Amino acid sequence: MTEAVIRKKPGMASVKDMPILQDGPPPGGFAPVRYARRIPNKGPSAMAIFLAAFGAFSYGMYQVGQGNKIRR
């Protein structure tokens, strides 16, 4: 469909001659948007992750120390 048919103006000499047609919100406005973050409380807590990482690090360092003893 052409602009002339859409805007009901026969023939177009220039774009500047066309009437202004601007989109707007529907009557009564748009429905409100839910934007709140609802993150479920699943999985381990931050403290549990920290303790597990610290435990793995400590065990690894112990193994390194044992390997150093054997190598000496």
Helices and strands as residue ranges (DSSP letters): H 3-6, G 15-17, H 46-71
